[in-house]
Amino acid sequence: MSKKNNHDTKVKVKVIFLDESETDSLSGELAEGNLSDSLEGESAVMEFTQSLAGVIGEAVEESVEAATKHVSCENNNKKYFKEKYKHKYKRKYKKCCKKQNISIAYGSLYNFELGSFALDGDPVNFTIAGPLRHVGGILADNSLKIKKSGVYEINFLADVMANPVIANFAFFRNNTMIDLSRFSLMVTDTIQTTIGKTVHLELESDDEITVRTLDLTSPNVEYVTPAVQILNAALTVKLLDQR
């Protein structure tokens, strides 16, 4: 029997309510021995119903078996493609992650105290090393030592108190001034202000970075010795792109 016929096949049962006269008549038939005919009819209906149920049961079993085979086949296909392509996509995944995995390197030096006066040619003084990773903090030289080659962001900020002065500063790499890192302070009165500079620079392993005073001059002849006192200072480096 087809699946369509299975859905269309229905067993209909008709319920008849008897009035009192029909009930008496049925009772008479039962009394006269007509029960066997009724039972024979009922037996035929039961046999038909059981037969129908058997056919429907077989159809259901066939459907379940087919569905099971379909699921099994689908799982086998998934397993096949997974085994076939997992190494290919695994290599691509590793390659992609490797490109995005940039090594981390950073370092910092600080001076939160009333610092020393800036002097021609001297590095800015630092007293505390901040967090360091793949960068060395050398307080004795007031420098940060690079351990991984790459492009770095170098940043310096400081609060200063100065009388009328023209002062020039710059970053140094291995005791050589980095030209693009120069910055200046020019004031005509005693003030407190903030100075600093940020540069991006390609550095090599073992490079040492410092920030130094280049020179100080007075715009007013009354001041024989111009003064710039560094109140707070921070020198930081951060790796942007490893080479």
Buried (B, 14 or more C-beta within 10 A) or exposed (E): EEEEEBEEEEEEEEEEEEEEEEEEEEEEEEEEEEEEEEEEEEEEEEEEEEEBEEBBEEBEEEEEEEEEEEEEEEEEEEEEEEEEEEEEEEEEEEEEEEEEEEEEBBBBBBBEEEBEBBEEEEBBBBEEBBEBEBBBBBEEEBBBBBBBBBEBBBBBBBBBBBBBBBBBBBBBBEEEEBEEBBBEBEBEEEEEEEBBBEBEBEBEEEBBBBBBBBEBEBEEEEEEEBBBBBBBBBBBBBBEEBE
